[in-house]
Amino acid sequence: MGMIMVKCRQTDRVIPTGIARDRETFLRSAVFFGSTHCPACSANHNWFARDAWVEEPIAPPAKMLGAARTC
């Protein structure tokens, strides 16, 4: 599960919309319009789905988590 992100038109910074979705569901969804308050410039940004993307967290490799190896 990731966060739908857009870019602030004033500062060019990436901001979260507050909407959590997985990438596949987001790409299959109907075209929609959203509005997000921007902490970078304190304005509300209106956006279409084509202007947004899903940023999913990167999971560290199991080896780094100390997971036991099963064979």
N, C-alpha and C positions, 0 to 999 in steps of 0.2 A: 504494500500500500504506500502510495506516495502523496505528495502535495501538489495541487495545481498551482503553477507559478506564472507570473506575467512580468513584463519589464516596465518600470516607471519611465514614462515619456519625458519627464523633467530631468531626472538624475541618471537615467540609463541603468539603475540598479535593479536587480531581480528581487521581486517581492512575492510572498506567499499570498494566495487568495483566501486561505482558511478552509478550502474544500479538499478533502482527502479522497483520492480515487486511485485505482490501479491503472496502469498505462493502457491496457487492452480495453477496459471499460470506457475510459475517456475517449479513445480513438473510435470506438463504436457508437458513442453517444450522438444524438442529434445536435445539429449546430445550435449553440445557445449563447446567450448574452449574459454577462455578469458585471458586477460592480464591486470594487475592492478599495478599502481605505488604505492609503499608502503611508507607511511610517517614515519613508524617506523624504517626502515633500508635503505631507499632511493634506493631500488632496484625495478625492475619490476618483479612481480610474475606471472607466467603463471599457469592457473588452469583450471580444468574441472568442469562441473556442479556437479559431484559427490563430489567434494571437497568444495562445497559452500552451503550456506543456506540463507534463507530469515529471516531477523530480522525485525519484525513488531513492531511499537510503541505500547505501552500498553496504552489503553484509560482509564482514571480514571473513577470510577463509577459515574453515573449521579448525585447521591446524593452529591458527592464532588464538582460537577460543579455548584451546586445551582439550578439545573433544577426543575421546578415546577412538582409536582406529579399530574398525571391525573388518575382519577378512573371512 
